[in-house]
Amino acid sequence: MNIVILSRNKNLYSTRRLVEEAENRGHDVEVIDPLNCDLIIEKEKPTIYYKDKYLDYVDAIIPRIGASVTFYGCAVVRQFEMMNVFSTVSSDAIIRSRDKLRSFQHLSKGGIDMPKTVFTNYSKDVEEVIEHVGGTPVVIKLLEGTQGLGVVLAESKNAAESVLEAFNGLQARALVQEYIAEAKGIDIRALIVDGQVVGAMKRIGKPGEFRSNLHRGGTFEYYRMTEPELKIAIKSARQLKLPICGVDLLQSNRGPLIMEINSTPGLEGIEGASEKNIAKAIITFIERNRR
């Protein structure tokens, strides 16, 4: 099988592991930067030109589309879909998951619990917004932030007002979200492949940091998920139509809450913590579905 990994950096751990496992299973694999693809759109013959060749021989793609290149990256994925190439994650699902507001709306419709969230049209009535989520402290998140960027903990009304005014001044859309104090800067990352949890880890924020992202200096360790956590993670992935994704949960007094769903989850931390060969599971998923 000819497999293409859409990634801007072939040296990233996740990309290297996917190449390694694809080759181990006898597939031909290439790493292609989606930003260097030209999309040729014409009646009944959509094609992609990359460097000096047409990509008309590809059987399957693995999108590793970073948040900063979502628009063009998803256009490339969509073009492959038009060419009847199998993709591990659809372009629509990537776009749906990247927009936090849209993804929370879909999860809410599916009856999935999450921290209470408010979105307003640049409202200046900050006090009322804060009351909607139960008072301070609150978490304020940019709609399209990743890896903990654009996420602020406002511990007072004055702090929340200052942050929202700053975001409003930049015309940056943001969500105001209930702060789950009992989580204590810890969350659970579940890795979903083909609708099943194949690995999980507990992520722990560094001292004084409420964000547990590994990119923010957090640490990780192996974690065995409870039955309610498994159910909500799998249901969330299904609701957003993401066969492969990372689901982040918070442990609260009212049960597990969905914090975020990542359509391009990194493999390094989760493979290290769970000691599971997740890259192999992804290649096996392609083999099953491509056939």
SULSULNOR-V714106 format. One record per residue. SS is DSSP state (a for helix, b for strand, c for the rest). Layout:
SS + SS
This chain:
c + b + b + b + b + b + c + c + c + c + c + c + a + a + a + a + a + a + a + a + a + a + a + a + c + c + c + b + b + b + b + b + c + a + a + a + b + b + b + b + c + c + c + c + c + c + b + b + b + b + c + c + b + b + c + c + c + c + c + b + b + b + b + c + c + c + a + a + a + a + a + a + a + a + a + a + a + a + a + a + a + a + c + c + c + b + b + c + c + c + a + a + a + a + a + a + a + a + c + a + a + a + a + a + a + a + a + a + a + c + c + c + c + b + c + c + b + b + c + c + c + c + c + c + c + a + a + a + a + a + a + a + c + c + c + c + c + b + b + b + b + b + c + c + c + c + c + c + c + c + b + b + b + b + c + c + a + a + a + a + a + a + a + a + a + a + a + a + a + c + c + c + c + b + b + b + b + b + c + c + a + a + a + c + c + b + b + b + b + b + b + b + b + c + c + b + b + b + b + b + b + b + b + b + c + c + c + c + c + c + c + c + c + a + a + a + c + c + b + b + b + b + c + c + c + c + a + a + a + a + a + a + a + a + a + a + a + a + a + c + c + c + c + b + b + b + b + b + b + b + b + b + c + c + b + b + b + b + b + b + b + b + c + c + c + c + c + a + a + a + a + a + a + a + c + c + c + a + a + a + a + a + a + a + a + a + a + a + a + a + c
